[in-house]
Amino acid sequence: MAVRRGEHPLWPHAPAERINLTLIPDAGSQLQQLQQRTNSSKTDLASRSTASREFLNARLRADCDLIVRDNSTGIAHIVRIL
């Protein structure tokens, strides 16, 4: 498969964008732990985080609640994202 410069092979219509950022120590540590636990790359984790945030924002804009329920106790909590 030929890939043009600036494009990702899994998303051929979306140009790739590179960013550099500095994380606070806690975020860097959490990212490293998540990377080890999921065996995912930092790029994949950042992409999934962005997609997840967009999904949640769309649901919240549509006046939906984000509810987390503990399956063992049945206790549910509404999550507020600021």
PyMOL Python script that loads the backbone (N, CA, C, O; Angstrom):
from pymol import cmd

cmd.read_pdbstr("""\
ATOM      1  N   MET A   1       0.843  -1.183   0.000  1.00  0.00           N
ATOM      2  CA  MET A   1       0.000   0.000   0.000  1.00  0.00           C
ATOM      3  C   MET A   1       0.885   1.242   0.000  1.00  0.00           C
ATOM      4  O   MET A   1       1.723   1.406   0.887  1.00  0.00           O
ATOM      5  N   ALA A   2       0.710   2.090  -0.958  1.00  0.00           N
ATOM      6  CA  ALA A   2       1.482   3.332  -1.020  1.00  0.00           C
ATOM      7  C   ALA A   2       0.857   4.363  -0.087  1.00  0.00           C
ATOM      8  O   ALA A   2      -0.354   4.583  -0.103  1.00  0.00           O
ATOM      9  N   VAL A   3       1.687   4.978   0.710  1.00  0.00           N
ATOM     10  CA  VAL A   3       1.209   5.995   1.643  1.00  0.00           C
ATOM     11  C   VAL A   3       1.857   7.315   1.264  1.00  0.00           C
ATOM     12  O   VAL A   3       3.081   7.423   1.183  1.00  0.00           O
ATOM     13  N   ARG A   4       1.032   8.301   1.038  1.00  0.00           N
ATOM     14  CA  ARG A   4       1.557   9.622   0.745  1.00  0.00           C
ATOM     15  C   ARG A   4       2.060  10.277   2.019  1.00  0.00           C
ATOM     16  O   ARG A   4       1.581   9.996   3.118  1.00  0.00           O
ATOM     17  N   ARG A   5       3.022  11.145   1.847  1.00  0.00           N
ATOM     18  CA  ARG A   5       3.594  11.848   2.986  1.00  0.00           C
ATOM     19  C   ARG A   5       2.492  12.575   3.752  1.00  0.00           C
ATOM     20  O   ARG A   5       1.644  13.240   3.158  1.00  0.00           O
ATOM     21  N   GLY A   6       2.515  12.439   5.102  1.00  0.00           N
ATOM     22  CA  GLY A   6       1.548  13.141   5.935  1.00  0.00           C
ATOM     23  C   GLY A   6       0.245  12.402   6.126  1.00  0.00           C
ATOM     24  O   GLY A   6      -0.691  12.939   6.718  1.00  0.00           O
ATOM     25  N   GLU A   7       0.167  11.158   5.627  1.00  0.00           N
ATOM     26  CA  GLU A   7      -1.063  10.402   5.797  1.00  0.00           C
ATOM     27  C   GLU A   7      -0.790   9.124   6.563  1.00  0.00           C
ATOM     28  O   GLU A   7       0.278   8.524   6.442  1.00  0.00           O
ATOM     29  N   HIS A   8      -1.760   8.722   7.343  1.00  0.00           N
ATOM     30  CA  HIS A   8      -1.670   7.497   8.117  1.00  0.00           C
ATOM     31  C   HIS A   8      -2.323   6.384   7.318  1.00  0.00           C
ATOM     32  O   HIS A   8      -3.401   6.590   6.761  1.00  0.00           O
ATOM     33  N   PRO A   9      -1.700   5.194   7.242  1.00  0.00           N
ATOM     34  CA  PRO A   9      -2.255   4.127   6.399  1.00  0.00           C
ATOM     35  C   PRO A   9      -3.642   3.641   6.821  1.00  0.00           C
ATOM     36  O   PRO A   9      -4.392   3.139   5.984  1.00  0.00           O
ATOM     37  N   LEU A  10      -3.995   3.780   8.092  1.00  0.00           N
ATOM     38  CA  LEU A  10      -5.318   3.329   8.535  1.00  0.00           C
ATOM     39  C   LEU A  10      -6.395   4.379   8.291  1.00  0.00           C
ATOM     40  O   LEU A  10      -7.582   4.056   8.240  1.00  0.00           O
ATOM     41  N   TRP A  11      -5.981   5.638   8.141  1.00  0.00           N
ATOM     42  CA  TRP A  11      -6.918   6.725   7.881  1.00  0.00           C
ATOM     43  C   TRP A  11      -6.391   7.515   6.687  1.00  0.00           C
ATOM     44  O   TRP A  11      -5.877   8.619   6.863  1.00  0.00           O
ATOM     45  N   PRO A  12      -6.511   6.966   5.467  1.00  0.00           N
ATOM     46  CA  PRO A  12      -5.869   7.578   4.302  1.00  0.00           C
ATOM     47  C   PRO A  12      -6.418   8.958   3.941  1.00  0.00           C
ATOM     48  O   PRO A  12      -5.760   9.693   3.203  1.00  0.00           O
ATOM     49  N   HIS A  13      -7.585   9.332   4.429  1.00  0.00           N
ATOM     50  CA  HIS A  13      -8.153  10.626   4.078  1.00  0.00           C
ATOM     51  C   HIS A  13      -7.842  11.704   5.110  1.00  0.00           C
ATOM     52  O   HIS A  13      -8.143  12.879   4.897  1.00  0.00           O
ATOM     53  N   ALA A  14      -7.247  11.309   6.211  1.00  0.00           N
ATOM     54  CA  ALA A  14      -6.935  12.279   7.259  1.00  0.00           C
ATOM     55  C   ALA A  14      -5.427  12.503   7.325  1.00  0.00           C
ATOM     56  O   ALA A  14      -4.673  11.570   7.599  1.00  0.00           O
ATOM     57  N   PRO A  15      -4.987  13.727   7.077  1.00  0.00           N
ATOM     58  CA  PRO A  15      -3.548  13.979   7.170  1.00  0.00           C
ATOM     59  C   PRO A  15      -3.061  13.823   8.605  1.00  0.00           C
ATOM     60  O   PRO A  15      -3.738  14.215   9.555  1.00  0.00           O
ATOM     61  N   ALA A  16      -1.883  13.247   8.740  1.00  0.00           N
ATOM     62  CA  ALA A  16      -1.310  13.052  10.067  1.00  0.00           C
ATOM     63  C   ALA A  16      -0.814  14.385  10.593  1.00  0.00           C
ATOM     64  O   ALA A  16      -0.350  15.233   9.831  1.00  0.00           O
ATOM     65  N   GLU A  17      -0.915  14.563  11.891  1.00  0.00           N
ATOM     66  CA  GLU A  17      -0.426  15.784  12.514  1.00  0.00           C
ATOM     67  C   GLU A  17       0.466  15.398  13.673  1.00  0.00           C
ATOM     68  O   GLU A  17       0.127  14.516  14.462  1.00  0.00           O
ATOM     69  N   ARG A  18       1.594  16.050  13.773  1.00  0.00           N
ATOM     70  CA  ARG A  18       2.533  15.782  14.846  1.00  0.00           C
ATOM     71  C   ARG A  18       2.470  16.915  15.847  1.00  0.00           C
ATOM     72  O   ARG A  18       2.390  18.087  15.480  1.00  0.00           O
ATOM     73  N   ILE A  19       2.507  16.546  17.135  1.00  0.00           N
ATOM     74  CA  ILE A  19       2.570  17.558  18.185  1.00  0.00           C
ATOM     75  C   ILE A  19       3.637  17.141  19.192  1.00  0.00           C
ATOM     76  O   ILE A  19       3.933  15.956  19.346  1.00  0.00           O
ATOM     77  N   ASN A  20       4.194  18.102  19.856  1.00  0.00           N
ATOM     78  CA  ASN A  20       5.105  17.864  20.969  1.00  0.00           C
ATOM     79  C   ASN A  20       4.508  18.558  22.175  1.00  0.00           C
ATOM     80  O   ASN A  20       4.060  19.700  22.076  1.00  0.00           O
ATOM     81  N   LEU A  21       4.497  17.889  23.300  1.00  0.00           N
ATOM     82  CA  LEU A  21       3.975  18.509  24.496  1.00  0.00           C
ATOM     83  C   LEU A  21       4.728  18.008  25.717  1.00  0.00           C
ATOM     84  O   LEU A  21       5.329  16.933  25.710  1.00  0.00           O
ATOM     85  N   THR A  22       4.678  18.808  26.747  1.00  0.00           N
ATOM     86  CA  THR A  22       5.310  18.456  28.012  1.00  0.00           C
ATOM     87  C   THR A  22       4.210  18.125  29.012  1.00  0.00           C
ATOM     88  O   THR A  22       3.302  18.926  29.237  1.00  0.00           O
ATOM     89  N   LEU A  23       4.297  16.953  29.603  1.00  0.00           N
ATOM     90  CA  LEU A  23       3.304  16.525  30.583  1.00  0.00           C
ATOM     91  C   LEU A  23       3.793  16.841  31.984  1.00  0.00           C
ATOM     92  O   LEU A  23       4.993  16.803  32.259  1.00  0.00           O
ATOM     93  N   ILE A  24       2.845  17.156  32.874  1.00  0.00           N
ATOM     94  CA  ILE A  24       3.217  17.292  34.276  1.00  0.00           C
ATOM     95  C   ILE A  24       3.606  15.906  34.774  1.00  0.00           C
ATOM     96  O   ILE A  24       3.165  14.909  34.203  1.00  0.00           O
ATOM     97  N   PRO A  25       4.427  15.817  35.832  1.00  0.00           N
ATOM     98  CA  PRO A  25       4.925  14.509  36.270  1.00  0.00           C
ATOM     99  C   PRO A  25       3.834  13.468  36.520  1.00  0.00           C
ATOM    100  O   PRO A  25       3.998  12.309  36.140  1.00  0.00           O
ATOM    101  N   ASP A  26       2.732  13.857  37.147  1.00  0.00           N
ATOM    102  CA  ASP A  26       1.659  12.884  37.414  1.00  0.00           C
ATOM    103  C   ASP A  26       1.070  12.327  36.119  1.00  0.00           C
ATOM    104  O   ASP A  26       0.828  11.125  36.013  1.00  0.00           O
ATOM    105  N   ALA A  27       0.842  13.193  35.141  1.00  0.00           N
ATOM    106  CA  ALA A  27       0.278  12.745  33.866  1.00  0.00           C
ATOM    107  C   ALA A  27       1.261  11.854  33.126  1.00  0.00           C
ATOM    108  O   ALA A  27       0.865  10.865  32.508  1.00  0.00           O
ATOM    109  N   GLY A  28       2.540  12.199  33.185  1.00  0.00           N
ATOM    110  CA  GLY A  28       3.554  11.372  32.540  1.00  0.00           C
ATOM    111  C   GLY A  28       3.618   9.986  33.146  1.00  0.00           C
ATOM    112  O   GLY A  28       3.742   8.991  32.433  1.00  0.00           O
ATOM    113  N   SER A  29       3.533   9.925  34.464  1.00  0.00           N
ATOM    114  CA  SER A  29       3.550   8.642  35.169  1.00  0.00           C
ATOM    115  C   SER A  29       2.304   7.820  34.828  1.00  0.00           C
ATOM    116  O   SER A  29       2.394   6.615  34.595  1.00  0.00           O
ATOM    117  N   GLN A  30       1.145   8.479  34.800  1.00  0.00           N
ATOM    118  CA  GLN A  30      -0.099   7.776  34.466  1.00  0.00           C
ATOM    119  C   GLN A  30      -0.077   7.273  33.025  1.00  0.00           C
ATOM    120  O   GLN A  30      -0.546   6.171  32.740  1.00  0.00           O
ATOM    121  N   LEU A  31       0.467   8.081  32.120  1.00  0.00           N
ATOM    122  CA  LEU A  31       0.574   7.659  30.721  1.00  0.00           C
ATOM    123  C   LEU A  31       1.475   6.437  30.598  1.00  0.00           C
ATOM    124  O   LEU A  31       1.158   5.503  29.862  1.00  0.00           O
ATOM    125  N   GLN A  32       2.589   6.440  31.309  1.00  0.00           N
ATOM    126  CA  GLN A  32       3.505   5.304  31.266  1.00  0.00           C
ATOM    127  C   GLN A  32       2.833   4.048  31.821  1.00  0.00           C
ATOM    128  O   GLN A  32       2.981   2.969  31.248  1.00  0.00           O
ATOM    129  N   GLN A  33       2.102   4.171  32.922  1.00  0.00           N
ATOM    130  CA  GLN A  33       1.400   3.017  33.502  1.00  0.00           C
ATOM    131  C   GLN A  33       0.335   2.494  32.548  1.00  0.00           C
ATOM    132  O   GLN A  33       0.193   1.283  32.378  1.00  0.00           O
ATOM    133  N   LEU A  34      -0.415   3.403  31.925  1.00  0.00           N
ATOM    134  CA  LEU A  34      -1.442   3.003  30.968  1.00  0.00           C
ATOM    135  C   LEU A  34      -0.820   2.319  29.760  1.00  0.00           C
ATOM    136  O   LEU A  34      -1.358   1.339  29.245  1.00  0.00           O
ATOM    137  N   GLN A  35       0.308   2.838  29.316  1.00  0.00           N
ATOM    138  CA  GLN A  35       1.018   2.249  28.178  1.00  0.00           C
ATOM    139  C   GLN A  35       1.453   0.822  28.500  1.00  0.00           C
ATOM    140  O   GLN A  35       1.300  -0.075  27.671  1.00  0.00           O
ATOM    141  N   GLN A  36       1.990   0.610  29.692  1.00  0.00           N
ATOM    142  CA  GLN A  36       2.431  -0.726  30.104  1.00  0.00           C
ATOM    143  C   GLN A  36       1.246  -1.669  30.267  1.00  0.00           C
ATOM    144  O   GLN A  36       1.317  -2.833  29.873  1.00  0.00           O
ATOM    145  N   ARG A  37       0.154  -1.167  30.850  1.00  0.00           N
ATOM    146  CA  ARG A  37      -1.013  -2.003  31.115  1.00  0.00           C
ATOM    147  C   ARG A  37      -1.721  -2.409  29.829  1.00  0.00           C
ATOM    148  O   ARG A  37      -2.212  -3.533  29.728  1.00  0.00           O
ATOM    149  N   THR A  38      -1.783  -1.510  28.839  1.00  0.00           N
ATOM    150  CA  THR A  38      -2.532  -1.786  27.614  1.00  0.00           C
ATOM    151  C   THR A  38      -1.658  -2.240  26.458  1.00  0.00           C
ATOM    152  O   THR A  38      -2.162  -2.721  25.443  1.00  0.00           O
ATOM    153  N   ASN A  39      -0.348  -2.087  26.610  1.00  0.00           N
ATOM    154  CA  ASN A  39       0.579  -2.427  25.531  1.00  0.00           C
ATOM    155  C   ASN A  39       0.315  -1.572  24.286  1.00  0.00           C
ATOM    156  O   ASN A  39       0.515  -2.024  23.158  1.00  0.00           O
ATOM    157  N   SER A  40      -0.135  -0.334  24.504  1.00  0.00           N
ATOM    158  CA  SER A  40      -0.439   0.589  23.413  1.00  0.00           C
ATOM    159  C   SER A  40       0.644   1.654  23.316  1.00  0.00           C
ATOM    160  O   SER A  40       1.355   1.924  24.284  1.00  0.00           O
ATOM    161  N   SER A  41       0.759   2.250  22.147  1.00  0.00           N
ATOM    162  CA  SER A  41       1.724   3.329  21.956  1.00  0.00           C
ATOM    163  C   SER A  41       1.142   4.628  22.526  1.00  0.00           C
ATOM    164  O   SER A  41      -0.064   4.745  22.745  1.00  0.00           O
ATOM    165  N   LYS A  42       2.026   5.591  22.757  1.00  0.00           N
ATOM    166  CA  LYS A  42       1.566   6.900  23.224  1.00  0.00           C
ATOM    167  C   LYS A  42       0.662   7.538  22.177  1.00  0.00           C
ATOM    168  O   LYS A  42      -0.327   8.187  22.518  1.00  0.00           O
ATOM    169  N   THR A  43       1.000   7.355  20.912  1.00  0.00           N
ATOM    170  CA  THR A  43       0.186   7.901  19.836  1.00  0.00           C
ATOM    171  C   THR A  43      -1.204   7.302  19.855  1.00  0.00           C
ATOM    172  O   THR A  43      -2.192   8.025  19.733  1.00  0.00           O
ATOM    173  N   ASP A  44      -1.296   5.988  20.007  1.00  0.00           N
ATOM    174  CA  ASP A  44      -2.596   5.319  20.046  1.00  0.00           C
ATOM    175  C   ASP A  44      -3.403   5.788  21.256  1.00  0.00           C
ATOM    176  O   ASP A  44      -4.603   6.038  21.144  1.00  0.00           O
ATOM    177  N   LEU A  45      -2.752   5.905  22.398  1.00  0.00           N
ATOM    178  CA  LEU A  45      -3.457   6.357  23.600  1.00  0.00           C
ATOM    179  C   LEU A  45      -3.967   7.784  23.441  1.00  0.00           C
ATOM    180  O   LEU A  45      -5.084   8.090  23.859  1.00  0.00           O
ATOM    181  N   ALA A  46      -3.168   8.655  22.846  1.00  0.00           N
ATOM    182  CA  ALA A  46      -3.600  10.039  22.626  1.00  0.00           C
ATOM    183  C   ALA A  46      -4.771  10.082  21.644  1.00  0.00           C
ATOM    184  O   ALA A  46      -5.721  10.838  21.848  1.00  0.00           O
ATOM    185  N   SER A  47      -4.712   9.286  20.594  1.00  0.00           N
ATOM    186  CA  SER A  47      -5.801   9.248  19.615  1.00  0.00           C
ATOM    187  C   SER A  47      -7.084   8.722  20.239  1.00  0.00           C
ATOM    188  O   SER A  47      -8.162   9.273  20.017  1.00  0.00           O
ATOM    189  N   ARG A  48      -6.966   7.661  21.016  1.00  0.00           N
ATOM    190  CA  ARG A  48      -8.152   7.097  21.674  1.00  0.00           C
ATOM    191  C   ARG A  48      -8.726   8.064  22.705  1.00  0.00           C
ATOM    192  O   ARG A  48      -9.942   8.170  22.858  1.00  0.00           O
ATOM    193  N   SER A  49      -7.849   8.760  23.402  1.00  0.00           N
ATOM    194  CA  SER A  49      -8.297   9.744  24.383  1.00  0.00           C
ATOM    195  C   SER A  49      -9.079  10.865  23.708  1.00  0.00           C
ATOM    196  O   SER A  49     -10.127  11.285  24.199  1.00  0.00           O
ATOM    197  N   THR A  50      -8.570  11.341  22.592  1.00  0.00           N
ATOM    198  CA  THR A  50      -9.237  12.411  21.851  1.00  0.00           C
ATOM    199  C   THR A  50     -10.594  11.938  21.336  1.00  0.00           C
ATOM    200  O   THR A  50     -11.587  12.656  21.451  1.00  0.00           O
ATOM    201  N   ALA A  51     -10.636  10.738  20.772  1.00  0.00           N
ATOM    202  CA  ALA A  51     -11.896  10.192  20.256  1.00  0.00           C
ATOM    203  C   ALA A  51     -12.901   9.968  21.385  1.00  0.00           C
ATOM    204  O   ALA A  51     -14.091  10.243  21.227  1.00  0.00           O
ATOM    205  N   SER A  52     -12.424   9.473  22.515  1.00  0.00           N
ATOM    206  CA  SER A  52     -13.309   9.244  23.668  1.00  0.00           C
ATOM    207  C   SER A  52     -13.879  10.554  24.177  1.00  0.00           C
ATOM    208  O   SER A  52     -15.071  10.651  24.468  1.00  0.00           O
ATOM    209  N   ARG A  53     -13.018  11.567  24.284  1.00  0.00           N
ATOM    210  CA  ARG A  53     -13.474  12.875  24.767  1.00  0.00           C
ATOM    211  C   ARG A  53     -14.505  13.476  23.825  1.00  0.00           C
ATOM    212  O   ARG A  53     -15.489  14.060  24.278  1.00  0.00           O
ATOM    213  N   GLU A  54     -14.293  13.340  22.526  1.00  0.00           N
ATOM    214  CA  GLU A  54     -15.252  13.863  21.557  1.00  0.00           C
ATOM    215  C   GLU A  54     -16.588  13.129  21.659  1.00  0.00           C
ATOM    216  O   GLU A  54     -17.646  13.754  21.587  1.00  0.00           O
ATOM    217  N   PHE A  55     -16.544  11.806  21.825  1.00  0.00           N
ATOM    218  CA  PHE A  55     -17.768  11.021  21.994  1.00  0.00           C
ATOM    219  C   PHE A  55     -18.530  11.477  23.234  1.00  0.00           C
ATOM    220  O   PHE A  55     -19.737  11.710  23.180  1.00  0.00           O
ATOM    221  N   LEU A  56     -17.812  11.603  24.358  1.00  0.00           N
ATOM    222  CA  LEU A  56     -18.461  12.019  25.604  1.00  0.00           C
ATOM    223  C   LEU A  56     -19.025  13.431  25.483  1.00  0.00           C
ATOM    224  O   LEU A  56     -20.146  13.685  25.922  1.00  0.00           O
ATOM    225  N   ASN A  57     -18.263  14.350  24.895  1.00  0.00           N
ATOM    226  CA  ASN A  57     -18.754  15.719  24.725  1.00  0.00           C
ATOM    227  C   ASN A  57     -20.019  15.754  23.874  1.00  0.00           C
ATOM    228  O   ASN A  57     -20.947  16.505  24.174  1.00  0.00           O
ATOM    229  N   ALA A  58     -20.060  14.950  22.818  1.00  0.00           N
ATOM    230  CA  ALA A  58     -21.250  14.904  21.962  1.00  0.00           C
ATOM    231  C   ALA A  58     -22.459  14.410  22.744  1.00  0.00           C
ATOM    232  O   ALA A  58     -23.553  14.955  22.604  1.00  0.00           O
ATOM    233  N   ARG A  59     -22.270  13.383  23.565  1.00  0.00           N
ATOM    234  CA  ARG A  59     -23.379  12.866  24.365  1.00  0.00           C
ATOM    235  C   ARG A  59     -23.832  13.896  25.396  1.00  0.00           C
ATOM    236  O   ARG A  59     -25.030  14.074  25.616  1.00  0.00           O
ATOM    237  N   LEU A  60     -22.876  14.572  26.026  1.00  0.00           N
ATOM    238  CA  LEU A  60     -23.229  15.572  27.033  1.00  0.00           C
ATOM    239  C   LEU A  60     -23.937  16.768  26.394  1.00  0.00           C
ATOM    240  O   LEU A  60     -24.865  17.318  26.986  1.00  0.00           O
ATOM    241  N   ARG A  61     -23.512  17.179  25.190  1.00  0.00           N
ATOM    242  CA  ARG A  61     -24.192  18.266  24.477  1.00  0.00           C
ATOM    243  C   ARG A  61     -25.612  17.857  24.097  1.00  0.00           C
ATOM    244  O   ARG A  61     -26.492  18.709  23.967  1.00  0.00           O
ATOM    245  N   ALA A  62     -25.838  16.557  23.918  1.00  0.00           N
ATOM    246  CA  ALA A  62     -27.170  16.048  23.573  1.00  0.00           C
ATOM    247  C   ALA A  62     -28.014  15.818  24.824  1.00  0.00           C
ATOM    248  O   ALA A  62     -29.045  15.147  24.772  1.00  0.00           O
ATOM    249  N   ASP A  63     -27.569  16.381  25.948  1.00  0.00           N
ATOM    250  CA  ASP A  63     -28.281  16.305  27.228  1.00  0.00           C
ATOM    251  C   ASP A  63     -28.379  14.877  27.768  1.00  0.00           C
ATOM    252  O   ASP A  63     -29.386  14.500  28.368  1.00  0.00           O
ATOM    253  N   CYS A  64     -27.334  14.096  27.550  1.00  0.00           N
ATOM    254  CA  CYS A  64     -27.252  12.752  28.121  1.00  0.00           C
ATOM    255  C   CYS A  64     -26.420  12.796  29.393  1.00  0.00           C
ATOM    256  O   CYS A  64     -25.591  13.691  29.560  1.00  0.00           O
ATOM    257  N   ASP A  65     -26.630  11.847  30.285  1.00  0.00           N
ATOM    258  CA  ASP A  65     -25.821  11.703  31.487  1.00  0.00           C
ATOM    259  C   ASP A  65     -24.797  10.603  31.279  1.00  0.00           C
ATOM    260  O   ASP A  65     -25.050   9.626  30.574  1.00  0.00           O
ATOM    261  N   LEU A  66     -23.642  10.772  31.900  1.00  0.00           N
ATOM    262  CA  LEU A  66     -22.634   9.716  31.925  1.00  0.00           C
ATOM    263  C   LEU A  66     -22.771   9.044  33.290  1.00  0.00           C
ATOM    264  O   LEU A  66     -22.526   9.662  34.326  1.00  0.00           O
ATOM    265  N   ILE A  67     -23.159   7.790  33.276  1.00  0.00           N
ATOM    266  CA  ILE A  67     -23.423   7.058  34.513  1.00  0.00           C
ATOM    267  C   ILE A  67     -22.482   5.872  34.604  1.00  0.00           C
ATOM    268  O   ILE A  67     -22.357   5.091  33.660  1.00  0.00           O
ATOM    269  N   VAL A  68     -21.819   5.742  35.748  1.00  0.00           N
ATOM    270  CA  VAL A  68     -20.936   4.607  36.005  1.00  0.00           C
ATOM    271  C   VAL A  68     -21.592   3.774  37.100  1.00  0.00           C
ATOM    272  O   VAL A  68     -21.902   4.272  38.182  1.00  0.00           O
ATOM    273  N   ARG A  69     -21.796   2.492  36.793  1.00  0.00           N
ATOM    274  CA  ARG A  69     -22.458   1.604  37.751  1.00  0.00           C
ATOM    275  C   ARG A  69     -21.514   0.486  38.147  1.00  0.00           C
ATOM    276  O   ARG A  69     -20.892  -0.151  37.297  1.00  0.00           O
ATOM    277  N   ASP A  70     -21.416   0.256  39.441  1.00  0.00           N
ATOM    278  CA  ASP A  70     -20.637  -0.864  39.973  1.00  0.00           C
ATOM    279  C   ASP A  70     -21.494  -2.116  39.839  1.00  0.00           C
ATOM    280  O   ASP A  70     -22.520  -2.237  40.508  1.00  0.00           O
ATOM    281  N   ASN A  71     -21.085  -3.046  38.987  1.00  0.00           N
ATOM    282  CA  ASN A  71     -21.893  -4.242  38.736  1.00  0.00           C
ATOM    283  C   ASN A  71     -22.036  -5.132  39.956  1.00  0.00           C
ATOM    284  O   ASN A  71     -23.028  -5.850  40.084  1.00  0.00           O
ATOM    285  N   SER A  72     -21.068  -5.097  40.848  1.00  0.00           N
ATOM    286  CA  SER A  72     -21.162  -5.970  42.019  1.00  0.00           C
ATOM    287  C   SER A  72     -22.113  -5.421  43.084  1.00  0.00           C
ATOM    288  O   SER A  72     -22.717  -6.200  43.822  1.00  0.00           O
ATOM    289  N   THR A  73     -22.258  -4.104  43.177  1.00  0.00           N
ATOM    290  CA  THR A  73     -23.137  -3.520  44.197  1.00  0.00           C
ATOM    291  C   THR A  73     -24.399  -2.914  43.612  1.00  0.00           C
ATOM    292  O   THR A  73     -25.385  -2.721  44.324  1.00  0.00           O
ATOM    293  N   GLY A  74     -24.376  -2.614  42.329  1.00  0.00           N
ATOM    294  CA  GLY A  74     -25.511  -1.958  41.693  1.00  0.00           C
ATOM    295  C   GLY A  74     -25.541  -0.450  41.926  1.00  0.00           C
ATOM    296  O   GLY A  74     -26.447   0.227  41.439  1.00  0.00           O
ATOM    297  N   ILE A  75     -24.574   0.083  42.656  1.00  0.00           N
ATOM    298  CA  ILE A  75     -24.532   1.515  42.930  1.00  0.00           C
ATOM    299  C   ILE A  75     -24.089   2.267  41.681  1.00  0.00           C
ATOM    300  O   ILE A  75     -23.095   1.914  41.046  1.00  0.00           O
ATOM    301  N   ALA A  76     -24.838   3.300  41.342  1.00  0.00           N
ATOM    302  CA  ALA A  76     -24.544   4.089  40.153  1.00  0.00           C
ATOM    303  C   ALA A  76     -24.176   5.509  40.558  1.00  0.00           C
ATOM    304  O   ALA A  76     -24.694   6.049  41.535  1.00  0.00           O
ATOM    305  N   HIS A  77     -23.269   6.104  39.785  1.00  0.00           N
ATOM    306  CA  HIS A  77     -22.851   7.480  40.010  1.00  0.00           C
ATOM    307  C   HIS A  77     -22.934   8.236  38.698  1.00  0.00           C
ATOM    308  O   HIS A  77     -22.578   7.709  37.644  1.00  0.00           O
ATOM    309  N   ILE A  78     -23.407   9.479  38.766  1.00  0.00           N
ATOM    310  CA  ILE A  78     -23.373  10.350  37.596  1.00  0.00           C
ATOM    311  C   ILE A  78     -22.018  11.035  37.586  1.00  0.00           C
ATOM    312  O   ILE A  78     -21.591  11.594  38.596  1.00  0.00           O
ATOM    313  N   VAL A  79     -21.344  10.992  36.445  1.00  0.00           N
ATOM    314  CA  VAL A  79     -20.017  11.584  36.300  1.00  0.00           C
ATOM    315  C   VAL A  79     -20.170  12.939  35.612  1.00  0.00           C
ATOM    316  O   VAL A  79     -20.803  13.051  34.563  1.00  0.00           O
ATOM    317  N   ARG A  80     -19.584  13.951  36.216  1.00  0.00           N
ATOM    318  CA  ARG A  80     -19.583  15.289  35.628  1.00  0.00           C
ATOM    319  C   ARG A  80     -18.193  15.585  35.112  1.00  0.00           C
ATOM    320  O   ARG A  80     -17.224  15.493  35.865  1.00  0.00           O
ATOM    321  N   ILE A  81     -18.076  15.937  33.848  1.00  0.00           N
ATOM    322  CA  ILE A  81     -16.796  16.296  33.249  1.00  0.00           C
ATOM    323  C   ILE A  81     -16.806  17.796  33.021  1.00  0.00           C
ATOM    324  O   ILE A  81     -17.678  18.324  32.331  1.00  0.00           O
ATOM    325  N   LEU A  82     -15.849  18.464  33.595  1.00  0.00           N
ATOM    326  CA  LEU A  82     -15.795  19.926  33.475  1.00  0.00           C
ATOM    327  C   LEU A  82     -14.946  20.346  32.316  1.00  0.00           C
ATOM    328  O   LEU A  82     -14.789  21.541  32.066  1.00  0.00           O
TER     329      LEU A  82
END
""", "prot")
cmd.dss("prot")
cmd.show_as("cartoon", "prot")
cmd.util.cbc("prot")
cmd.orient("prot")
